[in-house]
């Protein structure tokens, strides 16, 4: 039996807009992935949970305007734990399109703005994880 893709989703800090991340969570579940919605948490707590739960993907949604800071903090925490390369990192939310490239430079593997089709997110995750598996990661 093929291992299910495990995805941990969270909202950083007190960012209260939850509808988008719940829509994505449902779509990933319907596509056969195991999703864990970790709620409104600190990055440190999320990284500990991701390592403990042995997830493949960490994704978060940000609507507070602090997307660059949260992305930097997530990558920094993963690097401190020696776990940056263990996870596919995704961010979604409402932020300026000109920030997409900066988010990728910071270390986010997937950047998704408003109106992204959930099937595109599912396909992105599968494609990237298959590519990583082919490279021995």
Beta strands, then each sheet from edge to edge (+ up, - down):
strand 1: 6-12
strand 2: 34-41
strand 3: 57-62
strand 4: 88-93
strand 5: 110-112
sheet 1: 2+ 1+ 3+ 4+ 5+
end
